[in-house]
Amino acid sequence: MAALFPPIEPYDHGMLDVGDGNRVYWETCGNPGGKPVVMLHGGPGQGCSPQMRRMFDPARYRAVLFDQRGCGRSVPHASDPATDLRHNTTGHLVADMERLREHLGVDRWLVIGGSWGTTLALAYAQRYPRRVTEIVLQSISTARRSELDWLYRGAARFFPEAWEVFSNGVPEGEDLLAGYSRLMSDPDPGVRDRAVNAWCTWEDAVLSLEPNVPRTVHSGHPDPGDAAFARLTAHFYSHAAWLEENALIRDAGRLAGIPGVLVHGRRDLSCPVDTAWELARAWPGAELLVDDDSGHHGSDRKRAWALRALARFAR
């Protein structure tokens, strides 16, 4: 079994004013003189967890974790319908990362992310390649329209009953993602709650074939974390993350010279493996590791591969 490092508390943390009325929570763990690494959480909108700190050898890494705009401990929170999301886009998050790097006095850092965090990692690294030493990605997604169409429509062939309920959550004829994004900002709390619960139920259904995935019934008033996750995911994906179609794979050549490790599960129904394969072919020198027995969520083998990459890059 791939053991994580022991639980650890941050040695420093704060709230960074990134403009537009947003303040982003950040924390640093491990060795203040160690190799800098920044962790990008999934979602969009899931926020960081204490478990994420345990990926990094505290003797060798200076680990930076932060909650992206609108989620986790960052404010204002997207669970509040009054929170304006116009200034919450991929471009804003990339700029936030660069501002945080400068704020912490980091020259270059390793970038690691999972799921949506891989999209953000690629967007950042392609914008600021000279600031990135290595990249480690797990459960790769690039937010292409083809990927989003699979996740929110194509996967219905595996879960037709669940998708029927999900698709009926918006008025007939309205775009599914845009419709949910609109409903999650509705002034009526009942409308918002039903939309959030329907969204989270569908997300869970797509992952339901994987082992060790908790079964959650989404009903009633959702907690702020679920509300922020659903609202931000619908907001980002209804705009295809403000990225040109296929841009992150098309421009992967900008990452030439940056060592990269891509870790993916072949049974990932949320992010099918073809995206990881196409990215690896377009990124000179990237290493793709595919676990035939894993899905989207973490597994012992995927975790071991990521830890091995981090150990190698720490040297």
C-alpha positions, 0 to 999 in steps of 0.5 A: 500500500502506498503510504502518505506522509503523516498528518501535518499542519501549515507553518504559515497561512493567509488570505491574499487579495487577488482583486475584484473583491476576492480574497484567496486562502493559502497555506504552506507546509513542510520545509520552508527551505524545501523545493516549492510545489503548488497543489491544484484541487479539483472541481472546479470549486472543491477546495483543498483538504488536509489530506492533500498536504500528506502527498509531500515529504515535509523534509524535502518540499515547501508545499503550497495549497490554496482554495481557488476563488469562491470555494473552501476558505476563500471569500466571497463564497460561491454558495452565496447566490449574491456572489458575482462569478463574472470575475471567476474564470480560468484566466483569473485563476491563472493570474491568482496563481502567479500573484500567489507565487510572487507573494510567497517569493517563489521563483519556480515551482512544481505544479501538481493537480487532479481532475479540474486541477489538471486543466488549471495546471496546464493553462498556468504552465503554458502561460508561464512555462519558465515558472514551472520546474515539473508537472504531475497530473492525475485524472487528466481533463482539459475541459474540451467541449467533447470531454464535457459533452461526454461527462454531461451527456454521453455517459448517459448510455451507462446511467440512463435512469440517472441522466433522465432525472438530471436532464429533466432538471432544466426546461426543455430546449435549454442548454443543460450546463447553462440552464443549471448555472442559471438555476444555481443563481436563482433568487429562490432558495428552493430552486437553487437547492434542487439544482445543486442536489440534481447536479451532485447526484449526477456527478456521483452517478458517473463515479458510482461503478468505482470501488470505495466511492461513498454513496450520498443522498443529496436532498434538502438544503445542501452544505456550502461545499456542495453548493459552491462545487456545483455552482462553480462547476456549472459556471466554468463548464457552461463556458468550456472554461473560457478555453479555445477548443483543444487549446491545451493539447494543441499548445502542449509543445510549450511544455517541452523541457518541463518533465511531466508525469501523467497518472490516469485510470483506464476505468475513469468514466468521468475523464476517459483515458483518450484525453491523457493519451492525446496530451502525452503524445503532444507533450514532448517528454511526458510520461503517461502511466495508466492503471487498468484497474483504477477509475477517476478516484484515487487508488493505491497504484495511482497514489504510488506512481504520484508519490514516486514522481514527487520523490524523484523530482525532489532530488 
